[in-house]
Amino acid sequence: MELFQKFLNQVGQKYKEADRKLGGWLPGGGTASPVTKIIYPPQVSPGRSKELEKITGVKGRIIDPSKTPSLVSVFAPAVSEWGDSHYANPLLNEIGIHGYVGDGKKENFKQLEIHELGHLNPADKKFYSYGGVAGRALTGISEKLGKPAPLQVVGGLALQYLDAPEEDRAERFAAKYAQQLNYSSPFIDEKGQSSYGNNLRKQGKEIVQQTLDPFELLPKAQKAVRDFSNQGLIQNFKTTTKQLRDLNAAGKSEISEGVFNPLYKQKMQQHGQLYDQLIEQGYDPFVFMK
């Protein structure tokens, strides 16, 4: 029996050695295959991940995709120029940060850690959380295919309504822990939107507009209609501006020191009202004061 067990041990050892030489492709050999390594690459600093989990309540495996290839780092660059960016993969609960050390010292890495954990945070997930990079993927594919109009429009809309709000969600999460972890808080406006998200919204809007109206005929037509409907307002503002200047140049703005001429005062009030109306219509009043 002992001889048989010894024989089995020798066979097993030879099998493991063969598995190592083949790169882990033999089943049960004990060596991780290239596929396994790509799907579950090793963490840079498991201790730091545990520390962040205690602080935020969100669990995530943090790797350095520039050193250890992952599914995202292998395939994403082929799809989009965003493919080499830092990322969070909710399907594998994985975060990829290029050049990551995991010592918790550098401010930019601390903010990145929490931002990406914000994508993994299950507490406030919305429909857009499941397609948070769809816009960047679609516009990247569209770029490689020559920018077909339907794909451009879909990609632009996805940037605005999927990617942008998901980045807002991650930035709000990062802002929540900024003071505790001592890094600069990302900007969040009164609507809960971030600079990152607003930039994606702007890009998406521009892509859709340029695709559907490449010669910008619609904005030009809208401006022409607006100018036509407001030509009386614009002319009144110009006239009142000139009247105020003439009165001032003629020394008729005051009847005595510190006491306005009633006519000048009336024109000032009228000018202020016209100024406010121009602002409401989307104009810069100073353009008409030259």
Secondary structure as UniProt FT lines:
FT   HELIX           2..21
FT   TURN            22..23
FT   TURN            27..28
FT   HELIX           34..39
FT   HELIX           46..56
FT   STRAND          61..63
FT   TURN            65..67
FT   HELIX           71..79
FT   HELIX           81..84
FT   STRAND          87..89
FT   TURN            90..93
FT   STRAND          94..96
FT   TURN            98..99
FT   HELIX           107..120
FT   TURN            123..124
FT   HELIX           127..131
FT   TURN            132..133
FT   HELIX           134..144
FT   TURN            145..146
FT   HELIX           149..158
FT   HELIX           159..163
FT   HELIX           164..176
FT   HELIX           178..181
FT   TURN            190..191
FT   HELIX           195..212
FT   TURN            214..215
FT   HELIX           217..229
FT   HELIX           231..249
FT   TURN            250..251
FT   STRAND          254..256
FT   TURN            257..258
FT   STRAND          259..260
FT   HELIX           262..280
FT   TURN            281..282
FT   HELIX           285..289
//
